[in-house]
Amino acid sequence: MQFIRFCLVGGVGFVVDAGLMLTGLWLGFGPLWTRIVSIAAAGLTTWQINRNWTFAHQSGGNGAARQAREALRYGFVQVCGALVNYGVFAMVVTLLERTTFAAMAGLVAGSTCSLVLNFLGAKYLVFRGNGA
């Protein structure tokens, strides 16, 4: 059930990611630069939803210090996942040409490739349930 919740939250993150990326493309920004911003926004969105829903029983609590440590761990996991995600995205965009279709194909491919890494990192490194 936890993985299903994580995937649903990932769906919300995907909508944030895709929406911002498509907005950036529409405004004339390149897909590689636009994706950096959209991945960061999606990561912030999913952290809050995951901590309050997917991993609520494992969350480190609501104290400021605990939440700050949790945010740092989540940021580390997200950066690792984002590097995989962005690497696959950049490869697809570069191979297919810099079009909106290629950007969306790269977004789907990159997000899919980083899904398991992000889930395992969130489950075992971020929301460990020990309040550390």
Number of C-alpha atoms within 10 A of each C-alpha: 7 13 13 10 15 22 17 15 20 24 15 16 24 21 14 20 26 20 14 19 27 20 14 18 19 11 10 10 14 16 22 17 12 19 24 14 14 22 25 17 15 22 22 15 17 23 22 13 18 20 23 14 15 25 21 14 13 17 23 22 19 11 9 9 13 15 17 13 15 24 17 13 17 23 19 16 20 26 17 16 23 25 13 19 23 24 15 21 27 21 15 20 22 15 11 14 12 15 14 16 12 20 26 18 16 25 25 16 17 23 25 15 19 19 18 14 16 20 20 13 20 25 18 11 15 27 24 17 16 9 17 14
